[in-house]
Amino acid sequence: MKHATTPSEWILTGIGILLSFTGLLYASRFLPVGTVYAVFTGIGAAGTVLAESIFFGIPLEAGKLALVVVMIIGIAGLKMTTRIPAREVEE
């Protein structure tokens, strides 16, 4: 939000946040909340690192890239070791 300077940028940012949280809530209907949150934050962190490199010209250093890869491996491992059966929550 730091880089949103016009009303249209603010609106697009708000829509992005709304879609993001809608996806988070939808996924939590089928998967354990801990797994959903780990994936949500991991995708957000990895996406932020890539976006800052692509849109703001911040160099993508080897150490930073390695840590993002380790984070993604950890998230995948968490998902693969989750033993609670997927189910839809009653409303």
N, CA, C and O atoms as a DFTB+ gen file, in Angstrom:
364 C
 N C O
     1  1       0.823      -1.181       0.000
     2  2       0.000       0.000       0.000
     3  2       0.872       1.251       0.000
     4  3       0.396       2.351      -0.281
     5  1       2.122       1.076       0.310
     6  2       3.048       2.196       0.348
     7  2       3.151       2.866      -1.026
     8  3       3.363       4.075      -1.115
     9  1       3.001       2.081      -2.090
    10  2       3.186       2.609      -3.431
    11  2       1.880       3.005      -4.107
    12  3       1.904       3.480      -5.242
    13  1       0.748       2.824      -3.449
    14  2      -0.532       3.239      -4.011
    15  2      -0.690       4.741      -3.808
    16  3      -0.747       5.224      -2.677
    17  1      -0.761       5.475      -4.920
    18  2      -0.819       6.931      -4.827
    19  2      -2.083       7.522      -5.436
    20  3      -2.423       8.670      -5.149
    21  1      -2.778       6.767      -6.265
    22  2      -3.988       7.271      -6.907
    23  2      -5.197       6.474      -6.419
    24  3      -5.047       5.363      -5.910
    25  1      -6.380       7.036      -6.574
    26  2      -7.575       6.291      -6.159
    27  2      -7.709       4.928      -6.847
    28  3      -8.121       3.955      -6.217
    29  1      -7.365       4.856      -8.132
    30  2      -7.478       3.564      -8.826
    31  2      -6.492       2.545      -8.259
    32  3      -6.822       1.362      -8.172
    33  1      -5.306       2.970      -7.875
    34  2      -4.343       2.051      -7.256
    35  2      -4.846       1.581      -5.898
    36  3      -4.667       0.417      -5.541
    37  1      -5.471       2.468      -5.142
    38  2      -6.033       2.090      -3.844
    39  2      -7.172       1.094      -4.029
    40  3      -7.286       0.126      -3.277
    41  1      -8.009       1.331      -5.025
    42  2      -9.125       0.419      -5.291
    43  2      -8.601      -0.950      -5.700
    44  3      -9.090      -1.969      -5.213
    45  1      -7.610      -0.988      -6.591
    46  2      -7.025      -2.269      -7.006
    47  2      -6.374      -2.987      -5.832
    48  3      -6.467      -4.209      -5.721
    49  1      -5.723      -2.241      -4.964
    50  2      -5.123      -2.838      -3.772
    51  2      -6.202      -3.441      -2.876
    52  3      -6.054      -4.560      -2.385
    53  1      -7.276      -2.703      -2.668
    54  2      -8.386      -3.203      -1.854
    55  2      -9.017      -4.451      -2.452
    56  3      -9.332      -5.396      -1.728
    57  1      -9.203      -4.461      -3.768
    58  2      -9.759      -5.641      -4.434
    59  2      -8.824      -6.831      -4.272
    60  3      -9.275      -7.948      -4.016
    61  1      -7.533      -6.599      -4.420
    62  2      -6.560      -7.677      -4.240
    63  2      -6.598      -8.258      -2.836
    64  3      -6.551      -9.476      -2.660
    65  1      -6.683      -7.393      -1.844
    66  2      -6.764      -7.854      -0.450
    67  2      -8.050      -8.637      -0.225
    68  3      -8.036      -9.686       0.418
    69  1      -9.158      -8.131      -0.750
    70  2     -10.444      -8.814      -0.604
    71  2     -10.412     -10.200      -1.249
    72  3     -10.874     -11.172      -0.649
    73  1      -9.874     -10.298      -2.459
    74  2      -9.772     -11.596      -3.132
    75  2      -8.856     -12.547      -2.373
    76  3      -9.131     -13.743      -2.274
    77  1      -7.781     -12.013      -1.846
    78  2      -6.833     -12.826      -1.096
    79  2      -7.487     -13.440       0.140
    80  3      -7.353     -14.638       0.389
    81  1      -8.185     -12.626       0.902
    82  2      -8.832     -13.135       2.113
    83  2     -10.025     -14.032       1.799
    84  3     -10.327     -14.951       2.561
    85  1     -10.701     -13.774       0.688
    86  2     -11.781     -14.666       0.267
    87  2     -11.219     -16.052      -0.035
    88  3     -11.804     -17.063       0.352
    89  1     -10.083     -16.093      -0.727
    90  2      -9.426     -17.375      -0.995
    91  2      -8.989     -18.072       0.278
    92  3      -9.103     -19.292       0.393
    93  1      -8.489     -17.301       1.238
    94  2      -8.077     -17.856       2.529
    95  2      -9.266     -18.493       3.244
    96  3      -9.164     -19.612       3.748
    97  1     -10.381     -17.791       3.288
    98  2     -11.572     -18.325       3.950
    99  2     -12.124     -19.549       3.225
   100  3     -12.562     -20.506       3.863
   101  1     -12.104     -19.519       1.911
   102  2     -12.598     -20.663       1.139
   103  2     -11.736     -21.896       1.396
   104  3     -12.262     -22.985       1.624
   105  1     -10.420     -21.730       1.359
   106  2      -9.521     -22.868       1.579
   107  2      -9.665     -23.432       2.983
   108  3      -9.508     -24.637       3.184
   109  1      -9.960     -22.579       3.958
   110  2     -10.084     -23.061       5.337
   111  2     -11.336     -23.913       5.541
   112  3     -11.480     -24.549       6.584
   113  1     -12.229     -23.935       4.576
   114  2     -13.391     -24.822       4.649
   115  2     -12.998     -26.274       4.373
   116  3     -13.697     -27.196       4.795
   117  1     -11.886     -26.481       3.670
   118  2     -11.506     -27.817       3.223
   119  2     -10.236     -28.352       3.868
   120  3     -10.008     -29.562       3.872
   121  1      -9.414     -27.477       4.408
   122  2      -8.116     -27.866       4.964
   123  2      -7.980     -27.317       6.380
   124  3      -8.689     -26.381       6.750
   125  1      -7.076     -27.890       7.174
   126  2      -6.831     -27.364       8.517
   127  2      -6.346     -25.909       8.454
   128  3      -5.591     -25.535       7.557
   129  1      -6.778     -25.119       9.396
   130  2      -6.475     -23.692       9.399
   131  2      -4.970     -23.432       9.434
   132  3      -4.490     -22.520       8.760
   133  1      -4.218     -24.218      10.207
   134  2      -2.766     -24.028      10.280
   135  2      -2.098     -24.196       8.932
   136  3      -1.211     -23.421       8.573
   137  1      -2.515     -25.198       8.190
   138  2      -1.960     -25.435       6.857
   139  2      -2.343     -24.306       5.912
   140  3      -1.507     -23.810       5.156
   141  1      -3.596     -23.906       5.956
   142  2      -4.070     -22.827       5.081
   143  2      -3.299     -21.542       5.361
   144  3      -2.880     -20.854       4.431
   145  1      -3.113     -21.221       6.625
   146  2      -2.408     -19.989       6.977
   147  2      -0.939     -20.047       6.549
   148  3      -0.394     -19.057       6.063
   149  1      -0.305     -21.200       6.729
   150  2       1.096     -21.340       6.307
   151  2       1.229     -21.143       4.803
   152  3       2.147     -20.463       4.344
   153  1       0.333     -21.726       4.044
   154  2       0.366     -21.557       2.589
   155  2       0.079     -20.103       2.219
   156  3       0.753     -19.538       1.357
   157  1      -0.906     -19.501       2.859
   158  2      -1.282     -18.111       2.595
   159  2      -0.106     -17.161       2.827
   160  3       0.205     -16.328       1.975
   161  1       0.538     -17.291       3.974
   162  2       1.654     -16.392       4.281
   163  2       2.875     -16.702       3.423
   164  3       3.612     -15.795       3.035
   165  1       3.089     -17.981       3.127
   166  2       4.225     -18.359       2.287
   167  2       4.101     -17.820       0.878
   168  3       5.061     -17.289       0.319
   169  1       2.906     -17.959       0.301
   170  2       2.681     -17.426      -1.041
   171  2       2.822     -15.907      -1.020
   172  3       3.384     -15.319      -1.944
   173  1       2.314     -15.278       0.027
   174  2       2.441     -13.828       0.140
   175  2       3.886     -13.377       0.235
   176  3       4.280     -12.403      -0.407
   177  1       4.676     -14.079       1.034
   178  2       6.090     -13.713       1.188
   179  2       6.860     -13.941      -0.105
   180  3       7.631     -13.082      -0.532
   181  1       6.651     -15.100      -0.730
   182  2       7.346     -15.394      -1.986
   183  2       6.911     -14.413      -3.073
   184  3       7.735     -13.932      -3.850
   185  1       5.618     -14.121      -3.121
   186  2       5.115     -13.165      -4.106
   187  2       5.665     -11.768      -3.893
   188  3       5.948     -11.052      -4.854
   189  1       5.817     -11.382      -2.646
   190  2       6.367     -10.065      -2.337
   191  2       7.819      -9.957      -2.783
   192  3       8.225      -8.939      -3.342
   193  1       8.592     -10.994      -2.539
   194  2      10.002     -10.995      -2.953
   195  2      10.105     -10.882      -4.471
   196  3      10.911     -10.109      -4.989
   197  1       9.286     -11.655      -5.181
   198  2       9.315     -11.594      -6.644
   199  2       8.800     -10.252      -7.160
   200  3       9.370      -9.689      -8.095
   201  1       7.731      -9.738      -6.563
   202  2       7.162      -8.465      -7.010
   203  2       8.133      -7.309      -6.801
   204  3       8.259      -6.442      -7.666
   205  1       8.818      -7.287      -5.666
   206  2       9.755      -6.187      -5.430
   207  2      10.909      -6.234      -6.419
   208  3      11.459      -5.195      -6.785
   209  1      11.273      -7.421      -6.847
   210  2      12.335      -7.555      -7.836
   211  2      11.856      -7.128      -9.224
   212  3      12.557      -6.414      -9.941
   213  1      10.656      -7.575      -9.592
   214  2      10.132      -7.287     -10.930
   215  2       9.706      -5.825     -11.069
   216  3      10.078      -5.167     -12.041
   217  1       8.935      -5.312     -10.114
   218  2       8.339      -3.987     -10.261
   219  2       9.184      -2.843      -9.715
   220  3       9.062      -1.711     -10.182
   221  1      10.036      -3.120      -8.737
   222  2      10.783      -2.039      -8.102
   223  2      12.289      -2.145      -8.310
   224  3      13.049      -1.333      -7.781
   225  1      12.724      -3.145      -9.079
   226  2      14.126      -3.254      -9.438
   227  2      15.063      -3.645      -8.312
   228  3      16.273      -3.447      -8.427
   229  1      14.542      -4.190      -7.233
   230  2      15.394      -4.634      -6.132
   231  2      16.041      -5.951      -6.544
   232  3      15.340      -6.879      -6.947
   233  1      17.363      -6.047      -6.449
   234  2      18.041      -7.266      -6.907
   235  2      17.586      -8.510      -6.143
   236  3      17.394      -8.476      -4.928
   237  1      17.422      -9.590      -6.871
   238  2      17.043     -10.874      -6.281
   239  2      18.340     -11.615      -5.971
   240  3      18.903     -12.295      -6.828
   241  1      18.799     -11.473      -4.737
   242  2      20.070     -12.057      -4.327
   243  2      19.934     -13.556      -4.116
   244  3      18.844     -14.057      -3.836
   245  1      21.047     -14.267      -4.251
   246  2      21.048     -15.727      -4.124
   247  2      20.571     -16.169      -2.738
   248  3      19.812     -17.131      -2.627
   249  1      21.003     -15.485      -1.695
   250  2      20.594     -15.850      -0.337
   251  2      19.096     -15.695      -0.133
   252  3      18.448     -16.557       0.460
   253  1      18.554     -14.595      -0.624
   254  2      17.115     -14.347      -0.501
   255  2      16.328     -15.398      -1.282
   256  3      15.325     -15.918      -0.792
   257  1      16.780     -15.707      -2.486
   258  2      16.119     -16.718      -3.306
   259  2      16.183     -18.090      -2.640
   260  3      15.204     -18.836      -2.660
   261  1      17.330     -18.423      -2.052
   262  2      17.481     -19.711      -1.361
   263  2      16.517     -19.807      -0.181
   264  3      15.920     -20.860       0.046
   265  1      16.362     -18.731       0.562
   266  2      15.438     -18.745       1.700
   267  2      13.983     -18.883       1.253
   268  3      13.192     -19.548       1.922
   269  1      13.630     -18.269       0.143
   270  2      12.271     -18.427      -0.388
   271  2      12.038     -19.873      -0.803
   272  3      10.966     -20.425      -0.552
   273  1      13.030     -20.490      -1.435
   274  2      12.911     -21.898      -1.835
   275  2      12.751     -22.789      -0.605
   276  3      11.915     -23.692      -0.604
   277  1      13.540     -22.546       0.437
   278  2      13.423     -23.328       1.676
   279  2      12.034     -23.144       2.285
   280  3      11.439     -24.103       2.776
   281  1      11.521     -21.922       2.256
   282  2      10.188     -21.659       2.789
   283  2       9.127     -22.426       2.002
   284  3       8.221     -23.008       2.599
   285  1       9.224     -22.435       0.689
   286  2       8.262     -23.160      -0.141
   287  2       8.350     -24.654       0.117
   288  3       7.322     -25.330       0.173
   289  1       9.551     -25.180       0.273
   290  2       9.716     -26.604       0.601
   291  2       9.074     -26.905       1.950
   292  3       8.410     -27.931       2.104
   293  1       9.265     -26.025       2.926
   294  2       8.649     -26.216       4.240
   295  2       7.133     -26.204       4.177
   296  3       6.476     -27.006       4.840
   297  1       6.576     -25.306       3.392
   298  2       5.121     -25.241       3.243
   299  2       4.601     -26.500       2.567
   300  3       3.591     -27.063       2.990
   301  1       5.285     -26.940       1.524
   302  2       4.875     -28.176       0.846
   303  2       4.971     -29.359       1.801
   304  3       4.095     -30.225       1.805
   305  1       6.026     -29.402       2.609
   306  2       6.174     -30.475       3.590
   307  2       5.064     -30.457       4.619
   308  3       4.557     -31.509       5.008
   309  1       4.683     -29.272       5.063
   310  2       3.584     -29.148       6.016
   311  2       2.291     -29.675       5.409
   312  3       1.533     -30.392       6.062
   313  1       2.051     -29.318       4.169
   314  2       0.834     -29.779       3.493
   315  2       0.849     -31.301       3.325
   316  3      -0.171     -31.957       3.539
   317  1       1.991     -31.860       2.948
   318  2       2.074     -33.306       2.698
   319  2       1.982     -34.127       3.976
   320  3       1.571     -35.287       3.935
   321  1       2.358     -33.545       5.108
   322  2       2.324     -34.308       6.357
   323  2       1.065     -34.064       7.180
   324  3       0.913     -34.630       8.263
   325  1       0.170     -33.235       6.681
   326  2      -1.089     -32.990       7.379
   327  2      -1.954     -34.233       7.277
   328  3      -2.280     -34.678       6.177
   329  1      -2.327     -34.797       8.420
   330  2      -3.047     -36.062       8.447
   331  2      -4.554     -35.913       8.655
   332  3      -5.289     -36.899       8.599
   333  1      -5.007     -34.707       8.889
   334  2      -6.440     -34.496       9.078
   335  2      -7.108     -34.593       7.708
   336  3      -6.700     -33.903       6.773
   337  1      -8.126     -35.438       7.579
   338  2      -8.776     -35.577       6.272
   339  2      -9.462     -34.277       5.856
   340  3     -10.058     -33.575       6.673
   341  1      -9.362     -33.980       4.568
   342  2     -10.012     -32.778       4.051
   343  2     -11.518     -32.967       4.121
   344  3     -12.044     -34.025       3.775
   345  1     -12.204     -31.924       4.575
   346  2     -13.647     -31.991       4.680
   347  2     -14.214     -30.594       4.581
   348  3     -13.524     -29.608       4.839
   349  1     -15.465     -30.520       4.207
   350  2     -16.118     -29.218       4.153
   351  2     -16.820     -28.982       5.477
   352  3     -17.521     -29.860       5.983
   353  1     -16.634     -27.808       6.032
   354  2     -17.216     -27.450       7.320
   355  2     -18.686     -27.105       7.112
   356  3     -19.049     -26.427       6.150
   357  1     -19.516     -27.577       8.021
   358  2     -20.949     -27.265       7.964
   359  2     -21.159     -25.794       8.290
   360  3     -20.492     -25.251       9.170
   361  1     -22.066     -25.158       7.599
   362  2     -22.369     -23.747       7.891
   363  2     -23.620     -23.626       8.690
   364  3     -24.031     -22.516       9.029
